[in-house]
Amino acid sequence: MNKCSCNPFMNHNSYHIFFTNLANPLKIGIILELRKGDKNVSELVKELKVEQSKLSHALTSLKNCNIVEAKKRGKERVYSLSKDTIVPMMDLIDKHAHIHCKAKCKFKEK
């Protein structure tokens, strides 16, 4: 029987929480907006056309998983993607999609 050499900190629940964050359309929208550059809540509300309360809830969830980072700039918080993990992961996803998906990974938009 093979023993898993997986990181003991990444159990089933950790994967579930992480990928649930990435499967949410609003959270993906936030991630894609932040990929363009750092933004505060007002800028994200304007770009994503969503209520501030929904956005703040989604940002808290993304921040708890260290997908996004928040820094204070004056009285506001400015959000950015985690440069150590999420930015490289997105680059890898883009590379994978470019090489392997092409027309095969299409799905219906809502």
N, CA, C and O atoms as a GROMACS GRO file, in nm:
protein
  440
    1MET      N    1   0.083  -0.118   0.000
    1MET     CA    2   0.000   0.000   0.000
    1MET      C    3   0.088   0.124   0.000
    1MET      O    4   0.180   0.136   0.081
    2ASN      N    5   0.060   0.216  -0.089
    2ASN     CA    6   0.138   0.340  -0.097
    2ASN      C    7   0.095   0.437   0.012
    2ASN      O    8  -0.024   0.459   0.036
    3LYS      N    9   0.194   0.494   0.076
    3LYS     CA   10   0.164   0.598   0.173
    3LYS      C   11   0.174   0.732   0.104
    3LYS      O   12   0.262   0.755   0.021
    4CYS      N   13   0.083   0.820   0.138
    4CYS     CA   14   0.083   0.954   0.078
    4CYS      C   15   0.195   1.036   0.138
    4CYS      O   16   0.211   1.043   0.260
    5SER      N   17   0.272   1.097   0.052
    5SER     CA   18   0.378   1.186   0.100
    5SER      C   19   0.329   1.331   0.097
    5SER      O   20   0.408   1.425   0.090
    6CYS      N   21   0.196   1.346   0.103
    6CYS     CA   22   0.136   1.479   0.097
    6CYS      C   23   0.170   1.559   0.222
    6CYS      O   24   0.200   1.504   0.328
    7ASN      N   25   0.164   1.689   0.206
    7ASN     CA   26   0.182   1.779   0.317
    7ASN      C   27   0.073   1.751   0.419
    7ASN      O   28  -0.045   1.756   0.384
    8PRO      N   29   0.107   1.722   0.544
    8PRO     CA   30   0.005   1.688   0.643
    8PRO      C   31  -0.089   1.804   0.675
    8PRO      O   32  -0.196   1.782   0.732
    9PHE      N   33  -0.051   1.924   0.638
    9PHE     CA   34  -0.137   2.039   0.665
    9PHE      C   35  -0.244   2.056   0.558
    9PHE      O   36  -0.343   2.126   0.580
   10MET      N   37  -0.227   1.993   0.443
   10MET     CA   38  -0.326   2.002   0.335
   10MET      C   39  -0.412   1.877   0.336
   10MET      O   40  -0.390   1.785   0.257
   11ASN      N   41  -0.510   1.874   0.423
   11ASN     CA   42  -0.601   1.761   0.428
   11ASN      C   43  -0.720   1.787   0.335
   11ASN      O   44  -0.726   1.890   0.268
   12HIS      N   45  -0.812   1.695   0.332
   12HIS     CA   46  -0.930   1.705   0.244
   12HIS      C   47  -1.002   1.837   0.265
   12HIS      O   48  -1.041   1.903   0.168
   13ASN      N   49  -1.021   1.877   0.389
   13ASN     CA   50  -1.092   2.001   0.420
   13ASN      C   51  -1.018   2.123   0.365
   13ASN      O   52  -1.081   2.216   0.315
   14SER      N   53  -0.887   2.122   0.375
   14SER     CA   54  -0.808   2.234   0.322
   14SER      C   55  -0.826   2.248   0.172
   14SER      O   56  -0.842   2.359   0.120
   15TYR      N   57  -0.823   2.136   0.101
   15TYR     CA   58  -0.844   2.140  -0.044
   15TYR      C   59  -0.985   2.190  -0.075
   15TYR      O   60  -1.004   2.271  -0.165
   16HIS      N   61  -1.082   2.140   0.000
   16HIS     CA   62  -1.221   2.178  -0.023
   16HIS      C   63  -1.238   2.330  -0.006
   16HIS      O   64  -1.298   2.395  -0.091
   17ILE      N   65  -1.186   2.384   0.101
   17ILE     CA   66  -1.198   2.528   0.126
   17ILE      C   67  -1.127   2.608   0.016
   17ILE      O   68  -1.182   2.705  -0.036
   18PHE      N   69  -1.006   2.565  -0.019
   18PHE     CA   70  -0.929   2.636  -0.121
   18PHE      C   71  -1.002   2.637  -0.255
   18PHE      O   72  -1.020   2.743  -0.315
   19PHE      N   73  -1.044   2.520  -0.302
   19PHE     CA   74  -1.107   2.512  -0.433
   19PHE      C   75  -1.249   2.568  -0.433
   19PHE      O   76  -1.296   2.613  -0.538
   20THR      N   77  -1.318   2.567  -0.320
   20THR     CA   78  -1.448   2.632  -0.310
   20THR      C   79  -1.432   2.782  -0.333
   20THR      O   80  -1.514   2.844  -0.400
   21ASN      N   81  -1.327   2.840  -0.278
   21ASN     CA   82  -1.299   2.981  -0.303
   21ASN      C   83  -1.278   3.007  -0.451
   21ASN      O   84  -1.325   3.107  -0.504
   22LEU      N   85  -1.208   2.918  -0.518
   22LEU     CA   86  -1.179   2.938  -0.660
   22LEU      C   87  -1.296   2.904  -0.750
   22LEU      O   88  -1.296   2.943  -0.867
   23ALA      N   89  -1.397   2.834  -0.698
   23ALA     CA   90  -1.512   2.795  -0.780
   23ALA      C   91  -1.625   2.896  -0.773
   23ALA      O   92  -1.726   2.880  -0.842
   24ASN      N   93  -1.610   2.998  -0.694
   24ASN     CA   94  -1.714   3.099  -0.676
   24ASN      C   95  -1.697   3.210  -0.780
   24ASN      O   96  -1.590   3.270  -0.788
   25PRO      N   97  -1.801   3.239  -0.859
   25PRO     CA   98  -1.788   3.341  -0.965
   25PRO      C   99  -1.746   3.478  -0.914
   25PRO      O  100  -1.665   3.545  -0.978
   26LEU      N  101  -1.800   3.522  -0.801
   26LEU     CA  102  -1.762   3.653  -0.748
   26LEU      C  103  -1.615   3.653  -0.708
   26LEU      O  104  -1.543   3.749  -0.735
   27LYS      N  105  -1.571   3.547  -0.644
   27LYS     CA  106  -1.432   3.540  -0.599
   27LYS      C  107  -1.336   3.531  -0.718
   27LYS      O  108  -1.228   3.589  -0.715
   28ILE      N  109  -1.377   3.461  -0.821
   28ILE     CA  110  -1.295   3.457  -0.944
   28ILE      C  111  -1.290   3.597  -1.005
   28ILE      O  112  -1.185   3.640  -1.052
   29GLY      N  113  -1.402   3.668  -1.004
   29GLY     CA  114  -1.403   3.805  -1.054
   29GLY      C  115  -1.307   3.894  -0.977
   29GLY      O  116  -1.234   3.974  -1.036
   30ILE      N  117  -1.306   3.879  -0.845
   30ILE     CA  118  -1.214   3.955  -0.761
   30ILE      C  119  -1.070   3.921  -0.798
   30ILE      O  120  -0.988   4.011  -0.815
   31ILE      N  121  -1.041   3.793  -0.808
   31ILE     CA  122  -0.905   3.747  -0.840
   31ILE      C  123  -0.861   3.804  -0.976
   31ILE      O  124  -0.748   3.851  -0.990
   32LEU      N  125  -0.949   3.798  -1.074
   32LEU     CA  126  -0.913   3.848  -1.206
   32LEU      C  127  -0.895   3.999  -1.207
   32LEU      O  128  -0.808   4.050  -1.277
   33GLU      N  129  -0.976   4.071  -1.131
   33GLU     CA  130  -0.957   4.217  -1.120
   33GLU      C  131  -0.825   4.249  -1.052
   33GLU      O  132  -0.752   4.338  -1.096
   34LEU      N  133  -0.794   4.176  -0.944
   34LEU     CA  134  -0.669   4.202  -0.873
   34LEU      C  135  -0.547   4.159  -0.954
   34LEU      O  136  -0.436   4.207  -0.931
   35ARG      N  137  -0.569   4.071  -1.048
   35ARG     CA  138  -0.458   4.032  -1.135
   35ARG      C  139  -0.416   4.151  -1.222
   35ARG      O  140  -0.300   4.160  -1.262
   36LYS      N  141  -0.509   4.240  -1.250
   36LYS     CA  142  -0.479   4.360  -1.328
   36LYS      C  143  -0.402   4.462  -1.245
   36LYS      O  144  -0.328   4.545  -1.299
   37GLY      N  145  -0.420   4.454  -1.113
   37GLY     CA  146  -0.351   4.548  -1.025
   37GLY      C  147  -0.422   4.559  -0.891
   37GLY      O  148  -0.537   4.517  -0.877
   38ASP      N  149  -0.353   4.614  -0.794
   38ASP     CA  150  -0.408   4.631  -0.661
   38ASP      C  151  -0.527   4.726  -0.665
   38ASP      O  152  -0.528   4.824  -0.740
   39LYS      N  153  -0.629   4.695  -0.583
   39LYS     CA  154  -0.750   4.778  -0.580
   39LYS      C  155  -0.806   4.784  -0.439
   39LYS      O  156  -0.787   4.693  -0.359
   40ASN      N  157  -0.877   4.894  -0.410
   40ASN     CA  158  -0.948   4.902  -0.284
   40ASN      C  159  -1.091   4.852  -0.306
   40ASN      O  160  -1.130   4.820  -0.418
   41VAL      N  161  -1.169   4.847  -0.198
   41VAL     CA  162  -1.305   4.795  -0.205
   41VAL      C  163  -1.391   4.876  -0.302
   41VAL      O  164  -1.466   4.818  -0.381
   42SER      N  165  -1.381   5.007  -0.295
   42SER     CA  166  -1.463   5.092  -0.384
   42SER      C  167  -1.434   5.063  -0.531
   42SER      O  168  -1.527   5.056  -0.612
   43GLU      N  169  -1.309   5.046  -0.564
   43GLU     CA  170  -1.272   5.016  -0.703
   43GLU      C  171  -1.326   4.880  -0.745
   43GLU      O  172  -1.374   4.863  -0.858
   44LEU      N  173  -1.319   4.782  -0.655
   44LEU     CA  174  -1.370   4.648  -0.686
   44LEU      C  175  -1.522   4.650  -0.701
   44LEU      O  176  -1.577   4.586  -0.791
   45VAL      N  177  -1.592   4.723  -0.613
   45VAL     CA  178  -1.737   4.736  -0.623
   45VAL      C  179  -1.775   4.794  -0.759
   45VAL      O  180  -1.867   4.745  -0.824
   46LYS      N  181  -1.705   4.898  -0.800
   46LYS     CA  182  -1.733   4.963  -0.928
   46LYS      C  183  -1.709   4.869  -1.046
   46LYS      O  184  -1.792   4.859  -1.137
   47GLU      N  185  -1.596   4.800  -1.044
   47GLU     CA  186  -1.560   4.711  -1.156
   47GLU      C  187  -1.650   4.588  -1.162
   47GLU      O  188  -1.688   4.545  -1.271
   48LEU      N  189  -1.684   4.531  -1.047
   48LEU     CA  190  -1.760   4.406  -1.044
   48LEU      C  191  -1.910   4.427  -1.035
   48LEU      O  192  -1.988   4.333  -1.050
   49LYS      N  193  -1.952   4.552  -1.010
   49LYS     CA  194  -2.094   4.585  -1.000
   49LYS      C  195  -2.165   4.493  -0.901
   49LYS      O  196  -2.261   4.424  -0.935
   50VAL      N  197  -2.115   4.494  -0.778
   50VAL     CA  198  -2.170   4.410  -0.673
   50VAL      C  199  -2.182   4.493  -0.546
   50VAL      O  200  -2.109   4.591  -0.527
   51GLU      N  201  -2.272   4.454  -0.459
   51GLU     CA  202  -2.290   4.524  -0.333
   51GLU      C  203  -2.163   4.513  -0.249
   51GLU      O  204  -2.094   4.411  -0.250
   52GLN      N  205  -2.135   4.620  -0.177
   52GLN     CA  206  -2.013   4.623  -0.095
   52GLN      C  207  -2.013   4.512   0.010
   52GLN      O  208  -1.908   4.454   0.037
   53SER      N  209  -2.128   4.482   0.070
   53SER     CA  210  -2.134   4.378   0.173
   53SER      C  211  -2.098   4.241   0.117
   53SER      O  212  -2.026   4.165   0.182
   54LYS      N  213  -2.146   4.210  -0.004
   54LYS     CA  214  -2.112   4.081  -0.068
   54LYS      C  215  -1.963   4.077  -0.100
   54LYS      O  216  -1.897   3.975  -0.079
   55LEU      N  217  -1.913   4.187  -0.152
   55LEU     CA  218  -1.772   4.194  -0.187
   55LEU      C  219  -1.685   4.178  -0.063
   55LEU      O  220  -1.587   4.103  -0.065
   56SER      N  221  -1.720   4.247   0.044
   56SER     CA  222  -1.641   4.239   0.167
   56SER      C  223  -1.640   4.097   0.223
   56SER      O  224  -1.537   4.049   0.271
   57HIS      N  225  -1.754   4.031   0.217
   57HIS     CA  226  -1.762   3.892   0.264
   57HIS      C  227  -1.670   3.801   0.180
   57HIS      O  228  -1.598   3.718   0.234
   58ALA      N  229  -1.674   3.819   0.049
   58ALA     CA  230  -1.590   3.738  -0.041
   58ALA      C  231  -1.442   3.769  -0.017
   58ALA      O  232  -1.359   3.678  -0.016
   59LEU      N  233  -1.408   3.895   0.002
   59LEU     CA  234  -1.268   3.933   0.028
   59LEU      C  235  -1.219   3.872   0.159
   59LEU      O  236  -1.104   3.828   0.168
   60THR      N  237  -1.304   3.870   0.260
   60THR     CA  238  -1.265   3.810   0.389
   60THR      C  239  -1.232   3.663   0.371
   60THR      O  240  -1.133   3.614   0.425
   61SER      N  241  -1.315   3.593   0.296
   61SER     CA  242  -1.291   3.451   0.270
   61SER      C  243  -1.160   3.430   0.194
   61SER      O  244  -1.082   3.341   0.227
   62LEU      N  245  -1.137   3.512   0.091
   62LEU     CA  246  -1.013   3.501   0.013
   62LEU      C  247  -0.892   3.538   0.098
   62LEU      O  248  -0.785   3.478   0.084
   63LYS      N  249  -0.908   3.634   0.186
   63LYS     CA  250  -0.799   3.676   0.273
   63LYS      C  251  -0.767   3.567   0.376
   63LYS      O  252  -0.650   3.544   0.408
   64ASN      N  253  -0.871   3.502   0.428
   64ASN     CA  254  -0.849   3.395   0.526
   64ASN      C  255  -0.771   3.278   0.468
   64ASN      O  256  -0.701   3.207   0.541
   65CYS      N  257  -0.782   3.259   0.338
   65CYS     CA  258  -0.706   3.152   0.270
   65CYS      C  259  -0.576   3.204   0.211
   65CYS      O  260  -0.506   3.131   0.140
   66ASN      N  261  -0.542   3.329   0.238
   66ASN     CA  262  -0.421   3.391   0.186
   66ASN      C  263  -0.414   3.393   0.034
   66ASN      O  264  -0.307   3.390  -0.026
   67ILE      N  265  -0.532   3.399  -0.028
   67ILE     CA  266  -0.538   3.415  -0.173
   67ILE      C  267  -0.517   3.562  -0.207
   67ILE      O  268  -0.453   3.595  -0.306
   68VAL      N  269  -0.573   3.649  -0.123
   68VAL     CA  270  -0.550   3.792  -0.136
   68VAL      C  271  -0.486   3.844  -0.008
   68VAL      O  272  -0.498   3.785   0.099
   69GLU      N  273  -0.418   3.957  -0.024
   69GLU     CA  274  -0.356   4.025   0.089
   69GLU      C  275  -0.413   4.165   0.096
   69GLU      O  276  -0.451   4.223  -0.006
   70ALA      N  277  -0.420   4.219   0.217
   70ALA     CA  278  -0.471   4.355   0.236
   70ALA      C  279  -0.366   4.438   0.308
   70ALA      O  280  -0.306   4.394   0.406
   71LYS      N  281  -0.345   4.558   0.256
   71LYS     CA  282  -0.253   4.652   0.321
   71LYS      C  283  -0.326   4.783   0.341
   71LYS      O  284  -0.405   4.826   0.256
   72LYS      N  285  -0.299   4.846   0.453
   72LYS     CA  286  -0.361   4.976   0.479
   72LYS      C  287  -0.286   5.084   0.403
   72LYS      O  288  -0.163   5.090   0.402
   73ARG      N  289  -0.364   5.170   0.338
   73ARG     CA  290  -0.309   5.288   0.270
   73ARG      C  291  -0.398   5.403   0.313
   73ARG      O  292  -0.507   5.424   0.258
   74GLY      N  293  -0.350   5.479   0.410
   74GLY     CA  294  -0.433   5.584   0.468
   74GLY      C  295  -0.548   5.520   0.542
   74GLY      O  296  -0.528   5.436   0.629
   75LYS      N  297  -0.671   5.561   0.507
   75LYS     CA  298  -0.790   5.506   0.572
   75LYS      C  299  -0.847   5.384   0.500
   75LYS      O  300  -0.940   5.321   0.549
   76GLU      N  301  -0.792   5.352   0.385
   76GLU     CA  302  -0.847   5.240   0.307
   76GLU      C  303  -0.757   5.118   0.310
   76GLU      O  304  -0.639   5.125   0.343
   77ARG      N  305  -0.817   5.005   0.276
   77ARG     CA  306  -0.742   4.881   0.260
   77ARG      C  307  -0.728   4.856   0.110
   77ARG      O  308  -0.825   4.865   0.034
   78VAL      N  309  -0.608   4.824   0.070
   78VAL     CA  310  -0.581   4.794  -0.070
   78VAL      C  311  -0.552   4.644  -0.080
   78VAL      O  312  -0.469   4.591  -0.006
   79TYR      N  313  -0.622   4.579  -0.171
   79TYR     CA  314  -0.610   4.434  -0.186
   79TYR      C  315  -0.523   4.399  -0.306
   79TYR      O  316  -0.522   4.469  -0.407
   80SER      N  317  -0.450   4.290  -0.290
   80SER     CA  318  -0.366   4.238  -0.398
   80SER      C  319  -0.367   4.087  -0.388
   80SER      O  320  -0.405   4.030  -0.286
   81LEU      N  321  -0.324   4.023  -0.496
   81LEU     CA  322  -0.312   3.877  -0.495
   81LEU      C  323  -0.185   3.837  -0.422
   81LEU      O  324  -0.086   3.911  -0.420
   82SER      N  325  -0.187   3.720  -0.361
   82SER     CA  326  -0.068   3.667  -0.298
   82SER      C  327   0.036   3.637  -0.407
   82SER      O  328   0.017   3.548  -0.490
   83LYS      N  329   0.143   3.713  -0.404
   83LYS     CA  330   0.245   3.701  -0.509
   83LYS      C  331   0.329   3.574  -0.497
   83LYS      O  332   0.386   3.527  -0.595
   84ASP      N  333   0.337   3.519  -0.376
   84ASP     CA  334   0.417   3.398  -0.356
   84ASP      C  335   0.351   3.273  -0.413
   84ASP      O  336   0.420   3.184  -0.462
   85THR      N  337   0.218   3.266  -0.406
   85THR     CA  338   0.151   3.142  -0.445
   85THR      C  339   0.046   3.160  -0.554
   85THR      O  340   0.048   3.086  -0.652
   86ILE      N  341  -0.044   3.256  -0.539
   86ILE     CA  342  -0.158   3.266  -0.630
   86ILE      C  343  -0.117   3.315  -0.768
   86ILE      O  344  -0.164   3.261  -0.868
   87VAL      N  345  -0.032   3.415  -0.776
   87VAL     CA  346   0.011   3.466  -0.908
   87VAL      C  347   0.082   3.355  -0.987
   87VAL      O  348   0.049   3.336  -1.104
   88PRO      N  349   0.178   3.282  -0.928
   88PRO     CA  350   0.240   3.173  -1.004
   88PRO      C  351   0.140   3.063  -1.041
   88PRO      O  352   0.150   3.003  -1.148
   89MET      N  353   0.042   3.037  -0.953
   89MET     CA  354  -0.058   2.935  -0.983
   89MET      C  355  -0.144   2.979  -1.102
   89MET      O  356  -0.178   2.897  -1.187
   90MET      N  357  -0.179   3.106  -1.107
   90MET     CA  358  -0.258   3.155  -1.220
   90MET      C  359  -0.179   3.148  -1.350
   90MET      O  360  -0.235   3.116  -1.455
   91ASP      N  361  -0.051   3.177  -1.342
   91ASP     CA  362   0.034   3.164  -1.462
   91ASP      C  363   0.037   3.019  -1.509
   91ASP      O  364   0.034   2.992  -1.628
   92LEU      N  365   0.043   2.927  -1.414
   92LEU     CA  366   0.044   2.784  -1.448
   92LEU      C  367  -0.090   2.741  -1.509
   92LEU      O  368  -0.092   2.664  -1.604
   93ILE      N  369  -0.199   2.791  -1.454
   93ILE     CA  370  -0.332   2.761  -1.510
   93ILE      C  371  -0.342   2.815  -1.652
   93ILE      O  372  -0.393   2.746  -1.741
   94ASP      N  373  -0.295   2.937  -1.675
   94ASP     CA  374  -0.297   2.995  -1.810
   94ASP      C  375  -0.216   2.909  -1.906
   94ASP      O  376  -0.258   2.883  -2.019
   95LYS      N  377  -0.099   2.865  -1.862
   95LYS     CA  378  -0.014   2.781  -1.946
   95LYS      C  379  -0.084   2.649  -1.977
   95LYS      O  380  -0.084   2.603  -2.092
   96HIS      N  381  -0.142   2.588  -1.876
   96HIS     CA  382  -0.214   2.462  -1.895
   96HIS      C  383  -0.328   2.480  -1.994
   96HIS      O  384  -0.344   2.400  -2.086
   97ALA      N  385  -0.409   2.585  -1.974
   97ALA     CA  386  -0.523   2.609  -2.063
   97ALA      C  387  -0.477   2.633  -2.206
   97ALA      O  388  -0.539   2.584  -2.300
   98HIS      N  389  -0.370   2.709  -2.222
   98HIS     CA  390  -0.319   2.739  -2.356
   98HIS      C  391  -0.272   2.612  -2.427
   98HIS      O  392  -0.296   2.595  -2.547
   99ILE      N  393  -0.206   2.524  -2.355
   99ILE     CA  394  -0.151   2.403  -2.415
   99ILE      C  395  -0.255   2.293  -2.430
   99ILE      O  396  -0.261   2.227  -2.534
  100HIS      N  397  -0.337   2.273  -2.327
  100HIS     CA  398  -0.420   2.153  -2.322
  100HIS      C  399  -0.569   2.175  -2.347
  100HIS      O  400  -0.637   2.084  -2.394
  101CYS      N  401  -0.620   2.291  -2.318
  101CYS     CA  402  -0.766   2.307  -2.324
  101CYS      C  403  -0.817   2.346  -2.461
  101CYS      O  404  -0.898   2.275  -2.520
  102LYS      N  405  -0.770   2.457  -2.510
  102LYS     CA  406  -0.817   2.511  -2.638
  102LYS      C  407  -0.970   2.500  -2.645
  102LYS      O  408  -1.037   2.549  -2.554
  103ALA      N  409  -1.025   2.442  -2.746
  103ALA     CA  410  -1.171   2.435  -2.763
  103ALA      C  411  -1.234   2.329  -2.673
  103ALA      O  412  -1.355   2.332  -2.652
  104LYS      N  413  -1.157   2.237  -2.619
  104LYS     CA  414  -1.213   2.128  -2.540
  104LYS      C  415  -1.269   2.172  -2.406
  104LYS      O  416  -1.356   2.104  -2.351
  105CYS      N  417  -1.222   2.283  -2.352
  105CYS     CA  418  -1.263   2.325  -2.218
  105CYS      C  419  -1.373   2.430  -2.220
  105CYS      O  420  -1.390   2.503  -2.122
  106LYS      N  421  -1.446   2.439  -2.326
  106LYS     CA  422  -1.551   2.540  -2.333
  106LYS      C  423  -1.670   2.497  -2.247
  106LYS      O  424  -1.698   2.378  -2.231
  107PHE      N  425  -1.739   2.597  -2.193
  107PHE     CA  426  -1.860   2.573  -2.117
  107PHE      C  427  -1.955   2.687  -2.141
  107PHE      O  428  -1.917   2.794  -2.189
  108LYS      N  429  -2.081   2.662  -2.108
  108LYS     CA  430  -2.182   2.767  -2.128
  108LYS      C  431  -2.172   2.871  -2.021
  108LYS      O  432  -2.164   2.839  -1.903
  109GLU      N  433  -2.172   2.998  -2.061
  109GLU     CA  434  -2.175   3.109  -1.968
  109GLU      C  435  -2.318   3.124  -1.918
  109GLU      O  436  -2.412   3.095  -1.991
  110LYS      N  437  -2.333   3.169  -1.794
  110LYS     CA  438  -2.468   3.190  -1.740
  110LYS      C  439  -2.525   3.319  -1.791
  110LYS      O  440  -2.638   3.355  -1.757
   0.00000   0.00000   0.00000
